[in-house]
Amino acid sequence: MLQVAFIRDHKDDIIKRLTKRNIDATALINDVINLDEDRRMLQTKLDNTKAESNALSKEIGNLFKSGEPQKANILKEKTTQLKETTKVLELEFNEKVDALNALLYKIPNVPHTSVPNGTSEADNEEIFRDGQIPQLHDGALPHWELAKKYNIIDFELGNKITGAGFPVYIDKGARLQRALIAYFLDKNTKAGYTEYQLPHLVNEASGFGTGQLPDKEGQMYHVTADNLYLIPTAEVPGTNIFRDTLLNESDLPVSITGYTPCFRREAGSYGAHVRGLNRLHQFDKVEIIRVEHPDNSYDAFHAMVNHVKDILIELKLPYRILKLCGADVTFASALTYDFEVFSTAQDRWLEISSISNFETFQANRLKLRFKNSEGKNEFCHTLNGSSLALPRVLAGILENCQTEDGIKIPEALVPYTGFDIIS
């Protein structure tokens, strides 16, 4: 959520930069400024009324002490009127605050100046590519056919148990899945991230804290009886660890990692491009999350990007990095880089990771601050990234590492799987 003071001081720049998202926010920003003016005016009236009431209360006490009860009782009637006025003003003030917050929740984060213009994902900017795209043998298969051939993932069984998008991993498929989770966590903890085991459901406040609510409410599974949400990513519970927290400057940076299953309704997702592991309603992911000093957050962002690069180099998967354009960057993010692995059997790129810097957008919602060297409270910057999302990494391994003899396991994973080929 943008800070009101920031909106007041940078109105024109905010409106201009939000056009990168193809949004004309002029009316919305003006409404925020006008509502804030009303709120500040009511706050002044309320403070003045309370101050007058307090002053009269002291005077009443002095009058009673000096033996002038009649004068004191006249003033008591006035304080009664002031208390009624205070109640009315407090009601009006709270209504203005609620209306202001409702508007602020509608405004997405301001894109970083480096975010390219664009109207769709087609306008995302490729900034890096690495890895050799393998030449597969004749008769190479997409991963969903390989899964069936080697009996390692059963999509039909998942459909029977739950529905489409809930696969069942079997034998070496399950062991490879587990190996990837352990490998990713080990890579992250060796890089200085503290491992957390996080809840798989969150409350409404947590959803608002990281920006999934109200923006992506329809994409989340809602447990209505308890008003809880199944997590779409470990970002939500992981970042909400720090909700309503005041850190010391010396506490920064904070770096955590965690594995969770993730649940996304993905409403409206149909077609050949979502076959197999390409898009699921339940999938596993290992996340990295950082809380940073504002001066250091973009250095941290690029360190996170390099960390994911190192993992993909070890797995020997061909990948590229995209800088997302304004139309494709998420609601809460200021800057996002997507990693995509090349699926040779499908002849297409598959997104496997997003690294995002939210600057103060989440921290403002979370009330996550630190006490700076001058003793003043300042909002932190929050960042998160997939390190990594398993389904499409697994799809990339199955397809790119297939041979006529079977699927060769990347060397870095063999100590985790206990086998070097699926045949």
Order of alpha helices (4+ residues) and beta strands (2+ residues): alpha-alpha-alpha-alpha-beta-alpha-beta-alpha-beta-alpha-beta-beta-alpha-beta-beta-alpha-beta-beta-beta-alpha-beta-beta-beta-alpha-beta-beta-beta-alpha-beta-beta-alpha-beta
